[in-house]
């Protein structure tokens, strides 16, 4: 588990990771792009807020830091 991200945030990130986005250099940017593309289709205010929180944290994260992290959806 990643202390920087909540369980809900990690679950959201893992969805985009499962879409074929690997934890390599550029992977962080791919997740950001995926969330940005999805945002315009979201109607749930809580999901929009969660997505925006993840985006804010990802923009502060370097590719190197991202490569060291593991995102696994909680059941």
N, C-alpha and C positions, 0 to 999 in steps of 0.2 A: 504494500500500500504506500502511496505517495503522500507525505505529510503536507506537501504544497497544495494538493487538490483534495476536495471533499469526495466522498463516495459517489455522490450524484455527478460531480464534474468528471470523475474518472470513468464512470459509466458512459457518459456522453462521448468522451474522448475515445473510449474503446470501440464505440460504434463506428467512428470514422477510421480507426485503425483496422477494424475487421473488413472494411471496404477495400482492402488491398493496399493500404498505406503502410509502408514499413517504417520502422524506427531508424531511418537513415538520415543523412544530411538532406534537408529538403522535406523530410517527413513532417516536421513541425509546420512548415509553410503549407503543406498539403492539407493538414488538419484545419488550419486557419481558413484556407480557401473553401474547404468543404462546409465548415460551419457558416461562413459568410454566405455561401450559395443557398444553404438551407434556411437561414434566418428569414428571408423574404417570404417563405412559405409557412412559417410558424404563426399560429393563431393563439396559442396558449401563452399568456403573459409570463408564467413561471418558467417555461422553456426558453422564452426569449431572454429573460433575466439570467438564467443559468448559462445560456450560450454566450451572452455578453461578458459574464464573469470569466468564463474559460478563455475567451478571446483576449481579454485584458491580461490574464496571467500568461498566456502563450506569447504575447508580444514582449513581455519582460524576460522570457526564457530564451536562452541561446540554443542553437542547434546541438551544440556539444552537451549541454545539460539535458536536452530532450532525449538524446541518444542513450543516456544512462538510466532513463526512467522506464518503468514498466507499467502499462495501463491494462488492467484486467477488470472486466465487468463483474460486479458483485451480484451474487444470486439472491 
